[in-house]
């Protein structure tokens, strides 16, 4: 009889191979799993990566009925620790290259591109790129590779798919590529001067903001007066194809004004204006004293002490006036351009979305709701937020690094499917798993991290008889919080349970002890 915890609920870093596999009962001889052998395994995996991935995604889509009509795209820098000198140059094989990650840390990294489904944030496609690869030109060739994959193209509704991404995805060059491919897309545009002027002219022509019937997930249980409101104003825009001057495409620009950031931006601006005024008035009292004896020194102090890096400084006009006939000849005066303040306030909380291809057929509130789902790819990326400690082991070539990332993405795929299925089940039953969140804040959308934590106390006892038959007994340790308990810290007294069978029936018999196992369901093997 043997008992062990499920490996998935207690993941560990494969930093030291022997220690890593020694905890997995299915591995009979740890000595067989040395660095070189695992390295050769990664070499073999690399050659068949996309065939394996196609099989996995096809099976997942068909088995779990995953909807691929919405795909969210993004890139992420993956940081690696250790030295990797003399990397081989091979066409199509990504290379670790130094660069700055989003946190501003200069380190060796690879770029990961991923497409995840709107249905459950399931990874549908990924690719590893050189660490210094720029984001903007990445999206269209990767999607082209995705749609050309023989297995995936066979069953995915690519012509009906809408791609969603961030500002890198909606550059003019990328938009033209999506439009030529006939692919729908939604993403944000950077609000530039032309966009602001266009919005101003639309409002001046009599167009009005319209309240969109969209409620953010975080506001679902809030009273209406406390929930964020979204106003929309849309217009169609023509884009000419420079490669075919006679061809034009119609895209939809949707200006959104969100009440929460609007209030936050107004409050921040007012606070900065008050802080600048307070500091300028303090400096006014020092003029003609100490070293505040020249206009240059006074203006420099205003810039250093009052303006600093505050964005509200652009509303101020500061001047040092000289009065030769006075005992104190210098005077610091300032004005605030309140007309400019009011003009800028019109754009508080405003951002711009663009929808092209089949996405232009959506209503404004539908475009907003689709784009708000972009958090799904970021949610899945959070599983990869770590530095991979791989230098002391078997990653000696770029191929092996890419193969390891493939295995990591397979793990992300499995985790995403588990999370999706658990959420669908608890939502259908309207019964959250109790004890996952502190302060009884359990909901119907548990994360995979908390799901694994909830079941980390479960184990399996394998019962075998002399004839080779047996049972798998699933047990829960009362030393860990029960996911069924309303109190996350609640637990029952520890006890042993010995389980035996007779003609398929399970009989639980308690014995004294301290192992803290509670008998659960049985499954014939």
Buried (B, 14 or more C-beta within 10 A) or exposed (E): EEBBBEEBBEEEEBEBBEEBBEEEEEEEEBEEBEBEEBBEBBBEBBEEBBEEBBEBBBEBBEEBEBEBBBBBBBBBBBBBEBEBEEBEEEEEBBBBBEBEBEEEEEBBBBBBBBBBBBBBBBBBBBBBBBBBBEBBBBBBEBBEBBBEBEBBEEEBEBEEBBBBBBEBBBBEEBBBBBBBBEBBBBBBBEBEEEBBEBBEEBBEEEBEBEEBEBBBEEBEEEEEEEBBBBBBBBEEEEBEEEEEEEEEBEBBBBBBBBBBBBEEBBEBBEEBBEBBBEBBEEBBEEBBEEEBEEBEBBBEBBEEEBBEEBEBBEBBEBEBEEEEEEEEEBBBEBEBEEEEBEEBBEBBBBBBBBBBBBBBEBEBBBBBBBBBBBEBBBBBBEBBEEBBBBEEBBBBBBBBBBBBBBBBBBBBBBBBBBBBEBBBEBEEEEEBBBBBBEEEEBBBEBBBBBBBBBBBBBBBBBBEEEEEEBBEBBBBBBEBBBBEEEEBEEBEEBBBBBBEBEEEEBEEEEEEEEBBBBBBEBEEE
